[in-house]
């Protein structure tokens, strides 16, 4: 009997085929009408395929979509914060029928990713989705902009996944499914695991948050996102070097597991924080570290809105629990990392650390102060920005 938290909805529901079933589905797909996936839709398909989005088994039908947008639950009452959808243009929709099977093709690589039986076909209100899910209708918000660029009709239905694209080959053992991480945690004898979501290199505030988590759990699951990001974010291959050197030099080797996952960021703030928690529960984690401006972008969300939203969730709706960390910084008088809850000194004594400020300094060719990050990490980043800027 596993001591780990159960999967969301009770069990993992992976949709990735293998063996004869995979061969047969690929052959069948040759005769199916193609539907092309955006990069975000492909990343969602991969998350469904590996079981990370359990209990989802496909793209949402109208009943699930509308309840998720308005009430943050699936039609059966299961907590779910963000629509997982597949869109087509009105012209494309006219040529597709409910009950029909289609081949799902990644738009960028032209690769067959899976198949879907269309169970539903419906129109939707993009501005309503933006307003309720992202808390803004501003098209300058990157997540909202993607919703506005979608087709005007959504297709819902169960999927079968036949490919994970380049991720397994690109990341090797660093790429893992929920069933695999659960097995790893069980082999280590862990019953409580704290997950840390990151799309950035780890600076000293990140490190401080993760080490607080190590004090109260059996192990840390460092889970970097390697799907598509904003243009000014640090590329995955550079971040991987930063993570690896940091783990090698500054973390206990037997108490940290790092694996990557293929989701694309929506920058959805509070609701995306809940999604991050749900699929970390599927990976076997009992805590989700929620720090300042989790999954946020720009000034669309308050610094701790992503912590507040968990207070709206029923006690039994999530087995994973938020591990809320206050604003952290380097205090010159404390001579180390501290937070608003632990430091008695004034703002003049503090060096506030943020990924945005680090990126600004590096892009300008400035070396951030040692209080911002470990020297080995900063060296990797300064070299990347020099090469990018042709210096």
ABEGO torsion letter per residue (X at the ends): XBABBBBBGGBBBBABBBEAAAAAAAAAAAABBBBBBBAAAAAAAAAAAAGAAOABAEBBBAAAAAAAAAAGBBAAGBBBABBBBBBBBAAAAAABBBGBBBBBBBAAAGBBAEBBBBABBBBBBAAAAAAAAAGBABAABAAAAAAAABBABBBBEBBBBABAEAAAAAAEAABBBAAAAAAAAAAAGBABBBBBBBABBBBAAAAAAAAAAAAABABBBBBBBABBBBAABBBAAAAAAAAAAAAAAABBAAABBBBBBABBBAGAEAAAAAAAAAAAAAAGBABBBBBBGBGBBEAABBAAAAAAAAAABBAAABABBBBBBBBBBBBAAAGEBBBAAABABBAAABBBBBAAAAAAAAAAGBBBBAAABBAAAAAAAAAAAAAAAGX
